[in-house]
Amino acid sequence: MLGQNIPNPSDGNTIIPFYLPEETDLQLVVTDIPGRKILMFSDKRMSPGFGQYTITNSELKPGVYVYRLSGNSEKGSFQLVKRMIVQ
């Protein structure tokens, strides 16, 4: 599960929550609307349960962004996408 960033819209400081039912290799990528990669949190192995990524205001300018959480586990792979607004 990928949650909506908190707060949304944000001033650039935002938290992206997620939940994993099993151990998973994760990657979070933030792009602008045309698809240019703005931020990438590298692959890392995450334990089951709730987690979050934190983005600070120095990393995003005002605009609309898409964030994509991709994962691989023993049961397969997934990709979840949400949109966020930075004021």
PDB file of N, CA, C and O in Angstrom:
ATOM      1  N   MET A   1       0.838  -1.177   0.000  1.00  0.00           N
ATOM      2  CA  MET A   1       0.000   0.000   0.000  1.00  0.00           C
ATOM      3  C   MET A   1       0.885   1.243   0.000  1.00  0.00           C
ATOM      4  O   MET A   1       1.864   1.313   0.744  1.00  0.00           O
ATOM      5  N   LEU A   2       0.547   2.207  -0.819  1.00  0.00           N
ATOM      6  CA  LEU A   2       1.232   3.496  -0.879  1.00  0.00           C
ATOM      7  C   LEU A   2       0.242   4.562  -0.473  1.00  0.00           C
ATOM      8  O   LEU A   2      -0.816   4.696  -1.087  1.00  0.00           O
ATOM      9  N   GLY A   3       0.576   5.330   0.566  1.00  0.00           N
ATOM     10  CA  GLY A   3      -0.315   6.376   1.044  1.00  0.00           C
ATOM     11  C   GLY A   3      -0.067   7.702   0.355  1.00  0.00           C
ATOM     12  O   GLY A   3       0.957   7.908  -0.296  1.00  0.00           O
ATOM     13  N   GLN A   4      -1.034   8.599   0.517  1.00  0.00           N
ATOM     14  CA  GLN A   4      -0.877   9.960   0.002  1.00  0.00           C
ATOM     15  C   GLN A   4       0.139  10.692   0.863  1.00  0.00           C
ATOM     16  O   GLN A   4       0.171  10.523   2.082  1.00  0.00           O
ATOM     17  N   ASN A   5       0.972  11.509   0.219  1.00  0.00           N
ATOM     18  CA  ASN A   5       1.957  12.271   1.000  1.00  0.00           C
ATOM     19  C   ASN A   5       1.246  13.193   1.986  1.00  0.00           C
ATOM     20  O   ASN A   5       0.137  13.666   1.734  1.00  0.00           O
ATOM     21  N   ILE A   6       1.907  13.434   3.106  1.00  0.00           N
ATOM     22  CA  ILE A   6       1.343  14.232   4.198  1.00  0.00           C
ATOM     23  C   ILE A   6       2.292  15.381   4.493  1.00  0.00           C
ATOM     24  O   ILE A   6       3.463  15.123   4.769  1.00  0.00           O
ATOM     25  N   PRO A   7       1.855  16.637   4.452  1.00  0.00           N
ATOM     26  CA  PRO A   7       0.566  17.125   3.958  1.00  0.00           C
ATOM     27  C   PRO A   7       0.582  17.202   2.438  1.00  0.00           C
ATOM     28  O   PRO A   7       1.640  17.160   1.810  1.00  0.00           O
ATOM     29  N   ASN A   8      -0.589  17.315   1.867  1.00  0.00           N
ATOM     30  CA  ASN A   8      -0.723  17.502   0.426  1.00  0.00           C
ATOM     31  C   ASN A   8      -1.872  18.479   0.194  1.00  0.00           C
ATOM     32  O   ASN A   8      -3.017  18.127   0.479  1.00  0.00           O
ATOM     33  N   PRO A   9      -1.623  19.682  -0.306  1.00  0.00           N
ATOM     34  CA  PRO A   9      -0.336  20.165  -0.785  1.00  0.00           C
ATOM     35  C   PRO A   9       0.644  20.418   0.362  1.00  0.00           C
ATOM     36  O   PRO A   9       0.257  20.627   1.512  1.00  0.00           O
ATOM     37  N   SER A  10       1.921  20.390   0.000  1.00  0.00           N
ATOM     38  CA  SER A  10       2.956  20.602   1.013  1.00  0.00           C
ATOM     39  C   SER A  10       3.767  21.837   0.666  1.00  0.00           C
ATOM     40  O   SER A  10       3.656  22.387  -0.430  1.00  0.00           O
ATOM     41  N   ASP A  11       4.584  22.263   1.621  1.00  0.00           N
ATOM     42  CA  ASP A  11       5.510  23.372   1.382  1.00  0.00           C
ATOM     43  C   ASP A  11       6.866  22.820   0.942  1.00  0.00           C
ATOM     44  O   ASP A  11       7.852  23.554   0.885  1.00  0.00           O
ATOM     45  N   GLY A  12       6.906  21.543   0.636  1.00  0.00           N
ATOM     46  CA  GLY A  12       8.144  20.886   0.243  1.00  0.00           C
ATOM     47  C   GLY A  12       8.604  19.890   1.290  1.00  0.00           C
ATOM     48  O   GLY A  12       9.325  18.947   0.964  1.00  0.00           O
ATOM     49  N   ASN A  13       8.203  20.076   2.542  1.00  0.00           N
ATOM     50  CA  ASN A  13       8.477  19.090   3.586  1.00  0.00           C
ATOM     51  C   ASN A  13       7.314  18.122   3.595  1.00  0.00           C
ATOM     52  O   ASN A  13       6.186  18.516   3.891  1.00  0.00           O
ATOM     53  N   THR A  14       7.564  16.876   3.278  1.00  0.00           N
ATOM     54  CA  THR A  14       6.470  15.928   3.192  1.00  0.00           C
ATOM     55  C   THR A  14       6.932  14.521   3.549  1.00  0.00           C
ATOM     56  O   THR A  14       8.111  14.185   3.435  1.00  0.00           O
ATOM     57  N   ILE A  15       5.990  13.724   3.977  1.00  0.00           N
ATOM     58  CA  ILE A  15       6.242  12.326   4.318  1.00  0.00           C
ATOM     59  C   ILE A  15       5.399  11.462   3.402  1.00  0.00           C
ATOM     60  O   ILE A  15       4.216  11.732   3.192  1.00  0.00           O
ATOM     61  N   ILE A  16       6.015  10.413   2.853  1.00  0.00           N
ATOM     62  CA  ILE A  16       5.303   9.470   1.990  1.00  0.00           C
ATOM     63  C   ILE A  16       5.220   8.139   2.734  1.00  0.00           C
ATOM     64  O   ILE A  16       6.221   7.432   2.854  1.00  0.00           O
ATOM     65  N   PRO A  17       4.024   7.791   3.238  1.00  0.00           N
ATOM     66  CA  PRO A  17       3.871   6.551   4.002  1.00  0.00           C
ATOM     67  C   PRO A  17       3.578   5.350   3.094  1.00  0.00           C
ATOM     68  O   PRO A  17       3.017   5.494   2.007  1.00  0.00           O
ATOM     69  N   PHE A  18       3.968   4.176   3.565  1.00  0.00           N
ATOM     70  CA  PHE A  18       3.670   2.945   2.832  1.00  0.00           C
ATOM     71  C   PHE A  18       3.571   1.783   3.811  1.00  0.00           C
ATOM     72  O   PHE A  18       4.002   1.879   4.961  1.00  0.00           O
ATOM     73  N   TYR A  19       3.000   0.692   3.335  1.00  0.00           N
ATOM     74  CA  TYR A  19       2.893  -0.536   4.133  1.00  0.00           C
ATOM     75  C   TYR A  19       3.309  -1.709   3.251  1.00  0.00           C
ATOM     76  O   TYR A  19       2.900  -1.809   2.094  1.00  0.00           O
ATOM     77  N   LEU A  20       4.126  -2.591   3.814  1.00  0.00           N
ATOM     78  CA  LEU A  20       4.577  -3.793   3.101  1.00  0.00           C
ATOM     79  C   LEU A  20       4.098  -5.034   3.839  1.00  0.00           C
ATOM     80  O   LEU A  20       4.313  -5.142   5.047  1.00  0.00           O
ATOM     81  N   PRO A  21       3.459  -5.970   3.156  1.00  0.00           N
ATOM     82  CA  PRO A  21       3.008  -7.191   3.816  1.00  0.00           C
ATOM     83  C   PRO A  21       4.132  -8.209   4.020  1.00  0.00           C
ATOM     84  O   PRO A  21       3.990  -9.147   4.804  1.00  0.00           O
ATOM     85  N   GLU A  22       5.259  -8.020   3.305  1.00  0.00           N
ATOM     86  CA  GLU A  22       6.392  -8.940   3.426  1.00  0.00           C
ATOM     87  C   GLU A  22       7.692  -8.200   3.123  1.00  0.00           C
ATOM     88  O   GLU A  22       7.659  -7.067   2.643  1.00  0.00           O
ATOM     89  N   GLU A  23       8.822  -8.821   3.396  1.00  0.00           N
ATOM     90  CA  GLU A  23      10.125  -8.225   3.113  1.00  0.00           C
ATOM     91  C   GLU A  23      10.229  -7.949   1.614  1.00  0.00           C
ATOM     92  O   GLU A  23       9.932  -8.813   0.788  1.00  0.00           O
ATOM     93  N   THR A  24      10.660  -6.724   1.276  1.00  0.00           N
ATOM     94  CA  THR A  24      10.621  -6.273  -0.114  1.00  0.00           C
ATOM     95  C   THR A  24      11.817  -5.371  -0.414  1.00  0.00           C
ATOM     96  O   THR A  24      12.241  -4.590   0.438  1.00  0.00           O
ATOM     97  N   ASP A  25      12.359  -5.480  -1.631  1.00  0.00           N
ATOM     98  CA  ASP A  25      13.355  -4.520  -2.130  1.00  0.00           C
ATOM     99  C   ASP A  25      12.578  -3.341  -2.705  1.00  0.00           C
ATOM    100  O   ASP A  25      11.759  -3.515  -3.607  1.00  0.00           O
ATOM    101  N   LEU A  26      12.835  -2.132  -2.181  1.00  0.00           N
ATOM    102  CA  LEU A  26      12.054  -0.950  -2.563  1.00  0.00           C
ATOM    103  C   LEU A  26      12.880   0.099  -3.263  1.00  0.00           C
ATOM    104  O   LEU A  26      14.091   0.205  -3.066  1.00  0.00           O
ATOM    105  N   GLN A  27      12.189   0.885  -4.096  1.00  0.00           N
ATOM    106  CA  GLN A  27      12.764   2.072  -4.702  1.00  0.00           C
ATOM    107  C   GLN A  27      11.644   3.098  -4.836  1.00  0.00           C
ATOM    108  O   GLN A  27      10.549   2.771  -5.294  1.00  0.00           O
ATOM    109  N   LEU A  28      11.922   4.347  -4.434  1.00  0.00           N
ATOM    110  CA  LEU A  28      10.966   5.435  -4.609  1.00  0.00           C
ATOM    111  C   LEU A  28      11.576   6.438  -5.570  1.00  0.00           C
ATOM    112  O   LEU A  28      12.702   6.896  -5.373  1.00  0.00           O
ATOM    113  N   VAL A  29      10.822   6.781  -6.621  1.00  0.00           N
ATOM    114  CA  VAL A  29      11.263   7.765  -7.599  1.00  0.00           C
ATOM    115  C   VAL A  29      10.225   8.873  -7.664  1.00  0.00           C
ATOM    116  O   VAL A  29       9.027   8.602  -7.754  1.00  0.00           O
ATOM    117  N   VAL A  30      10.684  10.135  -7.618  1.00  0.00           N
ATOM    118  CA  VAL A  30       9.816  11.298  -7.765  1.00  0.00           C
ATOM    119  C   VAL A  30      10.151  11.946  -9.097  1.00  0.00           C
ATOM    120  O   VAL A  30      11.311  12.248  -9.376  1.00  0.00           O
ATOM    121  N   THR A  31       9.108  12.162  -9.933  1.00  0.00           N
ATOM    122  CA  THR A  31       9.305  12.804 -11.232  1.00  0.00           C
ATOM    123  C   THR A  31       8.405  14.028 -11.334  1.00  0.00           C
ATOM    124  O   THR A  31       7.422  14.159 -10.604  1.00  0.00           O
ATOM    125  N   ASP A  32       8.763  14.928 -12.263  1.00  0.00           N
ATOM    126  CA  ASP A  32       7.840  16.018 -12.567  1.00  0.00           C
ATOM    127  C   ASP A  32       6.818  15.478 -13.578  1.00  0.00           C
ATOM    128  O   ASP A  32       6.916  14.326 -14.002  1.00  0.00           O
ATOM    129  N   ILE A  33       5.857  16.292 -13.955  1.00  0.00           N
ATOM    130  CA  ILE A  33       4.781  15.824 -14.839  1.00  0.00           C
ATOM    131  C   ILE A  33       5.304  15.347 -16.200  1.00  0.00           C
ATOM    132  O   ILE A  33       4.796  14.348 -16.710  1.00  0.00           O
ATOM    133  N   PRO A  34       6.300  16.012 -16.817  1.00  0.00           N
ATOM    134  CA  PRO A  34       6.829  15.487 -18.086  1.00  0.00           C
ATOM    135  C   PRO A  34       7.614  14.179 -17.926  1.00  0.00           C
ATOM    136  O   PRO A  34       7.980  13.559 -18.925  1.00  0.00           O
ATOM    137  N   GLY A  35       7.877  13.752 -16.682  1.00  0.00           N
ATOM    138  CA  GLY A  35       8.552  12.481 -16.465  1.00  0.00           C
ATOM    139  C   GLY A  35      10.029  12.569 -16.156  1.00  0.00           C
ATOM    140  O   GLY A  35      10.708  11.544 -16.091  1.00  0.00           O
ATOM    141  N   ARG A  36      10.553  13.796 -15.962  1.00  0.00           N
ATOM    142  CA  ARG A  36      11.965  13.940 -15.604  1.00  0.00           C
ATOM    143  C   ARG A  36      12.170  13.531 -14.151  1.00  0.00           C
ATOM    144  O   ARG A  36      11.441  13.973 -13.262  1.00  0.00           O
ATOM    145  N   LYS A  37      13.170  12.680 -13.917  1.00  0.00           N
ATOM    146  CA  LYS A  37      13.464  12.195 -12.567  1.00  0.00           C
ATOM    147  C   LYS A  37      14.026  13.348 -11.731  1.00  0.00           C
ATOM    148  O   LYS A  37      15.016  13.976 -12.107  1.00  0.00           O
ATOM    149  N   ILE A  38      13.376  13.618 -10.588  1.00  0.00           N
ATOM    150  CA  ILE A  38      13.787  14.693  -9.692  1.00  0.00           C
ATOM    151  C   ILE A  38      14.527  14.119  -8.488  1.00  0.00           C
ATOM    152  O   ILE A  38      15.577  14.633  -8.103  1.00  0.00           O
ATOM    153  N   LEU A  39      13.994  13.075  -7.900  1.00  0.00           N
ATOM    154  CA  LEU A  39      14.597  12.421  -6.730  1.00  0.00           C
ATOM    155  C   LEU A  39      14.505  10.919  -6.877  1.00  0.00           C
ATOM    156  O   LEU A  39      13.575  10.398  -7.491  1.00  0.00           O
ATOM    157  N   MET A  40      15.481  10.227  -6.307  1.00  0.00           N
ATOM    158  CA  MET A  40      15.403   8.775  -6.268  1.00  0.00           C
ATOM    159  C   MET A  40      15.988   8.294  -4.952  1.00  0.00           C
ATOM    160  O   MET A  40      17.120   8.622  -4.599  1.00  0.00           O
ATOM    161  N   PHE A  41      15.200   7.517  -4.238  1.00  0.00           N
ATOM    162  CA  PHE A  41      15.682   6.866  -3.034  1.00  0.00           C
ATOM    163  C   PHE A  41      16.085   5.459  -3.454  1.00  0.00           C
ATOM    164  O   PHE A  41      15.248   4.669  -3.889  1.00  0.00           O
ATOM    165  N   SER A  42      17.383   5.150  -3.320  1.00  0.00           N
ATOM    166  CA  SER A  42      17.905   3.893  -3.853  1.00  0.00           C
ATOM    167  C   SER A  42      17.252   2.672  -3.253  1.00  0.00           C
ATOM    168  O   SER A  42      16.637   2.692  -2.187  1.00  0.00           O
ATOM    169  N   ASP A  43      17.427   1.610  -4.010  1.00  0.00           N
ATOM    170  CA  ASP A  43      16.899   0.318  -3.579  1.00  0.00           C
ATOM    171  C   ASP A  43      17.392  -0.017  -2.184  1.00  0.00           C
ATOM    172  O   ASP A  43      18.563   0.176  -1.857  1.00  0.00           O
ATOM    173  N   LYS A  44      16.503  -0.509  -1.392  1.00  0.00           N
ATOM    174  CA  LYS A  44      16.898  -1.040  -0.094  1.00  0.00           C
ATOM    175  C   LYS A  44      15.898  -2.082   0.345  1.00  0.00           C
ATOM    176  O   LYS A  44      14.714  -2.002   0.016  1.00  0.00           O
ATOM    177  N   ARG A  45      16.368  -3.041   1.073  1.00  0.00           N
ATOM    178  CA  ARG A  45      15.533  -4.128   1.586  1.00  0.00           C
ATOM    179  C   ARG A  45      14.780  -3.617   2.804  1.00  0.00           C
ATOM    180  O   ARG A  45      15.386  -3.116   3.751  1.00  0.00           O
ATOM    181  N   MET A  46      13.456  -3.745   2.781  1.00  0.00           N
ATOM    182  CA  MET A  46      12.623  -3.266   3.880  1.00  0.00           C
ATOM    183  C   MET A  46      11.860  -4.426   4.493  1.00  0.00           C
ATOM    184  O   MET A  46      11.383  -5.315   3.787  1.00  0.00           O
ATOM    185  N   SER A  47      11.749  -4.409   5.806  1.00  0.00           N
ATOM    186  CA  SER A  47      10.998  -5.426   6.544  1.00  0.00           C
ATOM    187  C   SER A  47       9.504  -5.189   6.394  1.00  0.00           C
ATOM    188  O   SER A  47       9.088  -4.087   6.038  1.00  0.00           O
ATOM    189  N   PRO A  48       8.689  -6.208   6.660  1.00  0.00           N
ATOM    190  CA  PRO A  48       7.239  -6.024   6.608  1.00  0.00           C
ATOM    191  C   PRO A  48       6.782  -4.973   7.623  1.00  0.00           C
ATOM    192  O   PRO A  48       7.403  -4.790   8.670  1.00  0.00           O
ATOM    193  N   GLY A  49       5.696  -4.296   7.293  1.00  0.00           N
ATOM    194  CA  GLY A  49       5.120  -3.320   8.209  1.00  0.00           C
ATOM    195  C   GLY A  49       5.065  -1.935   7.587  1.00  0.00           C
ATOM    196  O   GLY A  49       5.248  -1.768   6.381  1.00  0.00           O
ATOM    197  N   PHE A  50       4.809  -0.944   8.437  1.00  0.00           N
ATOM    198  CA  PHE A  50       4.698   0.442   7.988  1.00  0.00           C
ATOM    199  C   PHE A  50       6.075   1.070   7.875  1.00  0.00           C
ATOM    200  O   PHE A  50       6.982   0.754   8.645  1.00  0.00           O
ATOM    201  N   GLY A  51       6.221   1.961   6.908  1.00  0.00           N
ATOM    202  CA  GLY A  51       7.455   2.710   6.707  1.00  0.00           C
ATOM    203  C   GLY A  51       7.122   4.042   6.076  1.00  0.00           C
ATOM    204  O   GLY A  51       5.964   4.327   5.774  1.00  0.00           O
ATOM    205  N   GLN A  52       8.150   4.863   5.878  1.00  0.00           N
ATOM    206  CA  GLN A  52       7.928   6.157   5.253  1.00  0.00           C
ATOM    207  C   GLN A  52       9.221   6.691   4.651  1.00  0.00           C
ATOM    208  O   GLN A  52      10.319   6.344   5.088  1.00  0.00           O
ATOM    209  N   TYR A  53       9.072   7.528   3.656  1.00  0.00           N
ATOM    210  CA  TYR A  53      10.163   8.308   3.093  1.00  0.00           C
ATOM    211  C   TYR A  53       9.898   9.754   3.470  1.00  0.00           C
ATOM    212  O   TYR A  53       8.744  10.184   3.470  1.00  0.00           O
ATOM    213  N   THR A  54      10.941  10.518   3.793  1.00  0.00           N
ATOM    214  CA  THR A  54      10.808  11.927   4.145  1.00  0.00           C
ATOM    215  C   THR A  54      11.528  12.765   3.101  1.00  0.00           C
ATOM    216  O   THR A  54      12.680  12.498   2.760  1.00  0.00           O
ATOM    217  N   ILE A  55      10.841  13.778   2.601  1.00  0.00           N
ATOM    218  CA  ILE A  55      11.421  14.713   1.637  1.00  0.00           C
ATOM    219  C   ILE A  55      11.436  16.083   2.283  1.00  0.00           C
ATOM    220  O   ILE A  55      10.449  16.500   2.890  1.00  0.00           O
ATOM    221  N   THR A  56      12.561  16.792   2.153  1.00  0.00           N
ATOM    222  CA  THR A  56      12.677  18.130   2.744  1.00  0.00           C
ATOM    223  C   THR A  56      12.488  19.201   1.687  1.00  0.00           C
ATOM    224  O   THR A  56      12.623  18.937   0.492  1.00  0.00           O
ATOM    225  N   ASN A  57      12.172  20.422   2.133  1.00  0.00           N
ATOM    226  CA  ASN A  57      11.822  21.500   1.204  1.00  0.00           C
ATOM    227  C   ASN A  57      12.966  21.923   0.298  1.00  0.00           C
ATOM    228  O   ASN A  57      12.722  22.587  -0.710  1.00  0.00           O
ATOM    229  N   SER A  58      14.186  21.572   0.611  1.00  0.00           N
ATOM    230  CA  SER A  58      15.297  21.954  -0.258  1.00  0.00           C
ATOM    231  C   SER A  58      15.342  21.084  -1.511  1.00  0.00           C
ATOM    232  O   SER A  58      16.103  21.380  -2.432  1.00  0.00           O
ATOM    233  N   GLU A  59      14.548  20.024  -1.564  1.00  0.00           N
ATOM    234  CA  GLU A  59      14.619  19.080  -2.668  1.00  0.00           C
ATOM    235  C   GLU A  59      13.580  19.301  -3.768  1.00  0.00           C
ATOM    236  O   GLU A  59      13.779  18.837  -4.891  1.00  0.00           O
ATOM    237  N   LEU A  60      12.488  19.992  -3.480  1.00  0.00           N
ATOM    238  CA  LEU A  60      11.414  20.167  -4.467  1.00  0.00           C
ATOM    239  C   LEU A  60      11.000  21.625  -4.583  1.00  0.00           C
ATOM    240  O   LEU A  60      10.812  22.314  -3.580  1.00  0.00           O
ATOM    241  N   LYS A  61      10.860  22.085  -5.827  1.00  0.00           N
ATOM    242  CA  LYS A  61      10.348  23.427  -6.091  1.00  0.00           C
ATOM    243  C   LYS A  61       8.828  23.342  -6.218  1.00  0.00           C
ATOM    244  O   LYS A  61       8.294  22.247  -6.394  1.00  0.00           O
ATOM    245  N   PRO A  62       8.116  24.473  -6.133  1.00  0.00           N
ATOM    246  CA  PRO A  62       6.663  24.425  -6.295  1.00  0.00           C
ATOM    247  C   PRO A  62       6.271  23.784  -7.627  1.00  0.00           C
ATOM    248  O   PRO A  62       6.882  24.043  -8.664  1.00  0.00           O
ATOM    249  N   GLY A  63       5.244  22.948  -7.573  1.00  0.00           N
ATOM    250  CA  GLY A  63       4.767  22.278  -8.771  1.00  0.00           C
ATOM    251  C   GLY A  63       4.034  20.998  -8.445  1.00  0.00           C
ATOM    252  O   GLY A  63       3.777  20.695  -7.280  1.00  0.00           O
ATOM    253  N   VAL A  64       3.699  20.247  -9.482  1.00  0.00           N
ATOM    254  CA  VAL A  64       3.016  18.965  -9.349  1.00  0.00           C
ATOM    255  C   VAL A  64       4.031  17.870  -9.671  1.00  0.00           C
ATOM    256  O   VAL A  64       4.773  17.962 -10.649  1.00  0.00           O
ATOM    257  N   TYR A  65       4.051  16.846  -8.844  1.00  0.00           N
ATOM    258  CA  TYR A  65       4.998  15.739  -8.988  1.00  0.00           C
ATOM    259  C   TYR A  65       4.263  14.410  -8.915  1.00  0.00           C
ATOM    260  O   TYR A  65       3.147  14.325  -8.404  1.00  0.00           O
ATOM    261  N   VAL A  66       4.906  13.382  -9.432  1.00  0.00           N
ATOM    262  CA  VAL A  66       4.408  12.019  -9.350  1.00  0.00           C
ATOM    263  C   VAL A  66       5.443  11.227  -8.570  1.00  0.00           C
ATOM    264  O   VAL A  66       6.641  11.335  -8.834  1.00  0.00           O
ATOM    265  N   TYR A  67       4.986  10.429  -7.609  1.00  0.00           N
ATOM    266  CA  TYR A  67       5.934   9.546  -6.920  1.00  0.00           C
ATOM    267  C   TYR A  67       5.519   8.105  -7.126  1.00  0.00           C
ATOM    268  O   TYR A  67       4.342   7.749  -7.059  1.00  0.00           O
ATOM    269  N   ARG A  68       6.546   7.277  -7.384  1.00  0.00           N
ATOM    270  CA  ARG A  68       6.329   5.885  -7.779  1.00  0.00           C
ATOM    271  C   ARG A  68       7.121   4.989  -6.846  1.00  0.00           C
ATOM    272  O   ARG A  68       8.342   5.112  -6.748  1.00  0.00           O
ATOM    273  N   LEU A  69       6.434   4.092  -6.165  1.00  0.00           N
ATOM    274  CA  LEU A  69       7.063   3.111  -5.283  1.00  0.00           C
ATOM    275  C   LEU A  69       7.078   1.780  -6.017  1.00  0.00           C
ATOM    276  O   LEU A  69       6.027   1.248  -6.376  1.00  0.00           O
ATOM    277  N   SER A  70       8.274   1.244  -6.238  1.00  0.00           N
ATOM    278  CA  SER A  70       8.432  -0.040  -6.931  1.00  0.00           C
ATOM    279  C   SER A  70       9.048  -1.028  -5.968  1.00  0.00           C
ATOM    280  O   SER A  70       9.900  -0.670  -5.155  1.00  0.00           O
ATOM    281  N   GLY A  71       8.617  -2.270  -6.061  1.00  0.00           N
ATOM    282  CA  GLY A  71       9.149  -3.281  -5.156  1.00  0.00           C
ATOM    283  C   GLY A  71       9.213  -4.660  -5.779  1.00  0.00           C
ATOM    284  O   GLY A  71       8.472  -4.986  -6.706  1.00  0.00           O
ATOM    285  N   ASN A  72      10.118  -5.459  -5.244  1.00  0.00           N
ATOM    286  CA  ASN A  72      10.272  -6.858  -5.628  1.00  0.00           C
ATOM    287  C   ASN A  72      10.345  -7.695  -4.364  1.00  0.00           C
ATOM    288  O   ASN A  72      11.102  -7.383  -3.444  1.00  0.00           O
ATOM    289  N   SER A  73       9.561  -8.754  -4.322  1.00  0.00           N
ATOM    290  CA  SER A  73       9.589  -9.669  -3.189  1.00  0.00           C
ATOM    291  C   SER A  73       9.499 -11.089  -3.726  1.00  0.00           C
ATOM    292  O   SER A  73       9.468 -11.302  -4.938  1.00  0.00           O
ATOM    293  N   GLU A  74       9.458 -12.045  -2.831  1.00  0.00           N
ATOM    294  CA  GLU A  74       9.355 -13.440  -3.248  1.00  0.00           C
ATOM    295  C   GLU A  74       8.050 -13.728  -3.999  1.00  0.00           C
ATOM    296  O   GLU A  74       7.988 -14.646  -4.817  1.00  0.00           O
ATOM    297  N   LYS A  75       7.016 -12.942  -3.718  1.00  0.00           N
ATOM    298  CA  LYS A  75       5.711 -13.163  -4.363  1.00  0.00           C
ATOM    299  C   LYS A  75       5.557 -12.420  -5.681  1.00  0.00           C
ATOM    300  O   LYS A  75       4.545 -12.586  -6.362  1.00  0.00           O
ATOM    301  N   GLY A  76       6.534 -11.606  -6.055  1.00  0.00           N
ATOM    302  CA  GLY A  76       6.441 -10.875  -7.312  1.00  0.00           C
ATOM    303  C   GLY A  76       6.846  -9.425  -7.172  1.00  0.00           C
ATOM    304  O   GLY A  76       7.438  -9.023  -6.170  1.00  0.00           O
ATOM    305  N   SER A  77       6.517  -8.640  -8.195  1.00  0.00           N
ATOM    306  CA  SER A  77       6.876  -7.221  -8.190  1.00  0.00           C
ATOM    307  C   SER A  77       5.611  -6.368  -8.258  1.00  0.00           C
ATOM    308  O   SER A  77       4.537  -6.842  -8.631  1.00  0.00           O
ATOM    309  N   PHE A  78       5.769  -5.089  -7.886  1.00  0.00           N
ATOM    310  CA  PHE A  78       4.642  -4.158  -7.941  1.00  0.00           C
ATOM    311  C   PHE A  78       5.162  -2.758  -8.210  1.00  0.00           C
ATOM    312  O   PHE A  78       6.345  -2.466  -8.036  1.00  0.00           O
ATOM    313  N   GLN A  79       4.249  -1.902  -8.638  1.00  0.00           N
ATOM    314  CA  GLN A  79       4.546  -0.493  -8.837  1.00  0.00           C
ATOM    315  C   GLN A  79       3.289   0.282  -8.478  1.00  0.00           C
ATOM    316  O   GLN A  79       2.222   0.033  -9.039  1.00  0.00           O
ATOM    317  N   LEU A  80       3.412   1.227  -7.540  1.00  0.00           N
ATOM    318  CA  LEU A  80       2.290   2.030  -7.079  1.00  0.00           C
ATOM    319  C   LEU A  80       2.629   3.505  -7.335  1.00  0.00           C
ATOM    320  O   LEU A  80       3.773   3.922  -7.151  1.00  0.00           O
ATOM    321  N   VAL A  81       1.634   4.287  -7.758  1.00  0.00           N
ATOM    322  CA  VAL A  81       1.871   5.661  -8.159  1.00  0.00           C
ATOM    323  C   VAL A  81       0.856   6.592  -7.509  1.00  0.00           C
ATOM    324  O   VAL A  81      -0.327   6.267  -7.404  1.00  0.00           O
ATOM    325  N   LYS A  82       1.339   7.761  -7.071  1.00  0.00           N
ATOM    326  CA  LYS A  82       0.468   8.822  -6.538  1.00  0.00           C
ATOM    327  C   LYS A  82       1.014  10.164  -7.018  1.00  0.00           C
ATOM    328  O   LYS A  82       2.143  10.262  -7.499  1.00  0.00           O
ATOM    329  N   ARG A  83       0.186  11.189  -6.874  1.00  0.00           N
ATOM    330  CA  ARG A  83       0.564  12.550  -7.264  1.00  0.00           C
ATOM    331  C   ARG A  83       0.606  13.440  -6.029  1.00  0.00           C
ATOM    332  O   ARG A  83      -0.177  13.260  -5.097  1.00  0.00           O
ATOM    333  N   MET A  84       1.536  14.410  -6.031  1.00  0.00           N
ATOM    334  CA  MET A  84       1.596  15.380  -4.935  1.00  0.00           C
ATOM    335  C   MET A  84       1.795  16.790  -5.485  1.00  0.00           C
ATOM    336  O   MET A  84       2.303  16.993  -6.587  1.00  0.00           O
ATOM    337  N   ILE A  85       1.373  17.751  -4.671  1.00  0.00           N
ATOM    338  CA  ILE A  85       1.504  19.155  -5.019  1.00  0.00           C
ATOM    339  C   ILE A  85       2.414  19.821  -4.007  1.00  0.00           C
ATOM    340  O   ILE A  85       2.262  19.630  -2.801  1.00  0.00           O
ATOM    341  N   VAL A  86       3.366  20.609  -4.506  1.00  0.00           N
ATOM    342  CA  VAL A  86       4.258  21.392  -3.646  1.00  0.00           C
ATOM    343  C   VAL A  86       3.962  22.867  -3.947  1.00  0.00           C
ATOM    344  O   VAL A  86       3.986  23.293  -5.102  1.00  0.00           O
ATOM    345  N   GLN A  87       3.685  23.633  -2.892  1.00  0.00           N
ATOM    346  CA  GLN A  87       3.360  25.062  -3.053  1.00  0.00           C
ATOM    347  C   GLN A  87       4.578  25.917  -2.853  1.00  0.00           C
ATOM    348  O   GLN A  87       4.496  27.141  -2.950  1.00  0.00           O
TER     349      GLN A  87
END
